[in-house]
Amino acid sequence: MSFLVVVTENVPPRLRGRMAIWLLEVRAGVYIGNVSRRTREMIWQQLSEGHEDGNVVMAWSSNHESGYEFQTLGPNRRLPVEFDGLHLVAFHPQESDDL
C-alpha cells in the first residue's frame, strides 16, 4: 500500500465521479488515498481512458530515491523530465500572442 494523490483539471464529471469511488476528493479535482499497486494501475487506466481534453497528474510514495514517483496525462505547461535518475518537472513559459 502506498499513499496516492491524483490532481485533475478539466476532466469530464463522470471521471471525477469514478475517482471518488476509490479515493477521497479533498478539494475539487484533488483525490487522495492509500492504495495497492494493482489499484493504482487500475485507476491510471481509468484516467488514461477518460481524461479527454483535460490533464492529470498522479503521484505516489515509493522506495525511489526521492521517496515518490509521478506520471502525467494531457496537455500542460509542466512536463516531467529525468535528470541523473531524479524525476523533475520542466516548466515551459506561456506562449505570447504578441508574436
C-alpha positions as CSV (number, residue, x, y, z in Angstrom):
1,M,0.0,0.0,0.0
2,S,1.2,3.5,-0.8
3,F,-0.2,7.0,-0.4
4,L,-1.6,8.3,-3.7
5,V,-2.5,11.8,-4.9
6,V,-4.4,12.5,-8.1
7,V,-5.0,16.0,-9.4
8,T,-7.3,16.5,-12.3
9,E,-8.2,19.6,-14.4
10,N,-10.9,19.9,-17.0
11,V,-11.9,16.2,-17.0
12,P,-15.4,15.0,-17.5
13,P,-17.7,14.8,-14.5
14,R,-18.1,11.1,-15.0
15,L,-14.4,10.6,-14.5
16,R,-14.4,12.7,-11.3
17,G,-17.3,10.5,-10.0
18,R,-15.3,7.4,-10.9
19,M,-12.2,8.7,-8.9
20,A,-14.5,9.3,-5.9
21,I,-15.2,5.6,-5.8
22,W,-11.6,4.7,-4.8
23,L,-10.2,7.9,-3.4
24,L,-11.3,10.8,-1.2
25,E,-11.9,14.1,-3.0
26,V,-10.4,16.7,-0.6
27,R,-10.8,19.6,-3.0
28,A,-12.3,19.9,-6.4
29,G,-10.2,17.6,-8.6
30,V,-7.8,16.6,-5.9
31,Y,-8.0,13.0,-4.7
32,I,-6.1,11.1,-2.0
33,G,-5.9,7.6,-0.7
34,N,-3.8,4.7,0.4
35,V,-4.0,2.0,-2.3
36,S,-2.2,-1.1,-3.6
37,R,-0.1,-1.1,-6.7
38,R,-2.8,-3.0,-8.5
39,T,-5.4,-0.5,-7.6
40,R,-3.2,2.4,-8.6
41,E,-2.6,0.9,-12.0
42,M,-6.3,0.3,-12.5
43,I,-7.0,4.0,-11.5
44,W,-4.3,5.1,-14.0
45,Q,-6.0,3.0,-16.7
46,Q,-9.4,4.7,-15.9
47,L,-7.7,8.1,-16.1
48,S,-6.0,7.3,-19.3
49,E,-9.2,6.3,-21.0
50,G,-11.4,9.1,-19.6
51,H,-9.4,12.3,-19.3
52,E,-10.4,13.6,-22.8
53,D,-9.1,17.2,-23.2
54,G,-8.2,17.5,-19.5
55,N,-5.0,16.8,-17.8
56,V,-4.0,14.7,-14.8
57,V,-1.1,14.1,-12.5
58,M,-0.8,11.1,-10.3
59,A,1.9,11.0,-7.5
60,W,2.5,8.2,-5.0
61,S,5.0,7.3,-2.3
62,S,7.7,4.8,-3.3
63,N,11.2,3.5,-2.5
64,H,12.6,5.6,-5.2
65,E,15.5,7.9,-4.3
66,S,13.2,10.9,-4.0
67,G,10.6,9.0,-2.0
68,Y,7.9,9.4,-4.6
69,E,7.1,8.8,-8.2
70,F,4.6,10.6,-10.6
71,Q,3.2,10.5,-14.1
72,T,1.0,12.8,-16.1
73,L,-1.6,12.8,-18.8
74,G,-2.8,15.5,-21.2
75,P,-1.5,19.0,-22.2
76,N,0.2,21.0,-19.5
77,R,3.0,23.6,-19.2
78,R,4.7,21.4,-16.7
79,L,6.3,18.3,-18.2
80,P,8.1,15.5,-16.4
81,V,11.8,15.1,-17.1
82,E,14.5,12.8,-15.8
83,F,17.8,14.2,-14.7
84,D,20.6,11.9,-13.3
85,G,17.9,9.5,-12.2
86,L,15.7,12.1,-10.5
87,H,12.3,12.9,-11.8
88,L,11.8,16.6,-12.1
89,V,9.4,19.0,-13.7
90,A,10.3,21.3,-16.6
91,F,8.2,24.5,-16.8
92,H,7.6,25.8,-20.3
93,P,6.8,29.6,-20.5
94,Q,3.4,30.6,-21.7
95,E,3.2,31.3,-25.4
96,S,2.6,35.0,-26.2
97,D,0.1,36.3,-28.7
98,D,2.3,39.3,-29.4
99,L,4.5,37.4,-31.9
